[in-house]
Amino acid sequence: MSMQIKSIILYNNAGNFRELKFKLGAVNIITGKSSTGKSALIDIIDYCLGSSRFKVPEGVIRDAVSWYAVLFQIGQTQVLIAKPAPPKKSSHQSQVYFESGEDISPPPLSKLAANSNDDAITEYLSRLIGISPNLHMPKEGQSRNPLEASIRHTTFYLFQKQNLIASQDVLFYRQTEQYIPRTIKDTLPYFLGAVREDQLKLEQHLRNARRDLKLAQRRLEEAESVVSEKATLGRSLLEEARQVGLTVPDSIPDRTEELFPILEEIAQWQPTEIPSVVDARLPQLQQELYEQRQELRLKSERIQEAEFFAKEAEGYTSEANQQRMRLESLNLFDISHDFTNVCPLCSSEIHDNPTIIKGIVNSLRNLRSNIEAVESERPRLRHVIQGLEEERNRIRQRISEIGLTINKILEEQQVAQRFRDTNSRIARIIGRISLYLETIRFTDEDSSLRKEVERAKRRVDFYEQQLDIREAEDIKISVLNSIASQMTEWARELSLEYKGLPYRFDLDKLTVIVDRYPRPIPMERMGGGENWLGCHLITLLALHKYFVEHNRPVPSFLMLDQPTQVYFPSKESYLAMEGMGQDELKEARADIEAVQRVFNLLFNACKVLHPNLQIIVTEHANLEEQRFKEALVEAPWAGGRALIPQDWLV
């Protein structure tokens, strides 16, 4: 849908507005002296076309204007986009006042209040002029992000500022900014229609299909690597099964096909039931065993003490009896009588000290009494020792019984553990056999995995055919050839230096090439500003002609800032021709003719594409040609006339 500029509207703080109106589908010229605001028009339009960056030069315009607005004509719809000046010391502002309708008049300043933002306006205008959903996907291995073309990406072909229009190195608006050359290369094929409108959808399907194919191929490769020597692996698994006690034939077949039934039968193994070994008595038995062993130690100590005592008593008795028997064997005295004054040796009467005799007699009597007492206690002591030994034997018997019970429980636990260990070993072997069998089945010629790979390949082939890269490249070459043909024709009209040779636009290098044998000439190696200006004009006009004729979603206007500067750096130099000599005047008239050819090209292009192309030119020159005068938007900006009214400066 055709999109052109109906007017530019500026507001000051007092509420006054200045409206600069343009004709649709025609050449519009604004001429005047320097520093009148002509070059700022591109910055104002770009600002209102969704750019958050404010590039209007410092000075009168920034000081006087509070709101900037552009009224666009898009088909039968008018869209007013107004933006306030950024805050002081700021160069960015994204708030927007937006209004659309069939016939819009400049609203009063009091009505202007932000109701949208740059992102929303960009999306809205993109849809309105017909930019369909699109996405340029970088080639695999490239790090840049996917890029969706919007109306912001059409500005490269809408504006030619004063320092750009005759550049020998740069062809497009903002081309010197970082990433912009790559952006132009990525999005221009879409605006030229060199890619399908459903490119985004098809590319997404192709990416998904390629991803699925890679995943399926990876799974297949992994499976095939596992069974690359499947017969050897199968026989190895049977040997392992034999080692853990599973039933395996004595002779293992050599053929792989014969291994599978045996392995499948083994894979049906069920684990042996593990006996229950949960016995709550074990802690109690272990505690009782400890207590019995303690009791056994105490009994043994008591027996040892009793036996020691018995041994000591027996020794005493034996020694005492031996001494008694010696005395009694001599019959030296008879202790059965009470000798008081009779000598026990001679039986004579003792008159002196009989106490000694009495002491000896008493000692012998006590010795016999003690011997008799010890002899009487010996049976009882042996009875005590025997009782202790019996108790110790009973304790030993109980310890033995407890030990046997504990050992039995522990043996049962060991048996259960051996069952578990065996089951675990067998389960590991069975797991490997099952994985092996599943892998073998997956890698069968008719397996679902191979079928999945084949289906993914067919999907990739289908989408690659739909997005035939060679076909897309052929379309792009065809489009560029068509544009080159028009560029060559207009190069002849402008009488450029290489007008007899083919001109073409090189999308990869973003420059103009003249195909001259034996070596092509790029724009930067052409001499003279006239050639550089001509390359810019024929390229941009040829692109717009293609956009219009093929109904591409690009705004239908082109703004050129001072294209004749290569001939007349200023209006004063143009007026100075009146005092020139003949030779100088002849050269100056040649420049005038070149300027006329430039404007003839612009007028003819608008006529051919009417009403679908609008060209706005800001100039120093003021030609006398009638078409030039009729194309003036206003009287030349001089004598106080400028973009900003004089009364705003008071």
Summary of the structure (lengths in Angstrom):
residues: 650
radius of gyration: 59.6
end to end distance: 42.8
largest distance: 201.6
contacts: 1868
relative contact order: 0.14
helix: 55%
strand: 12%
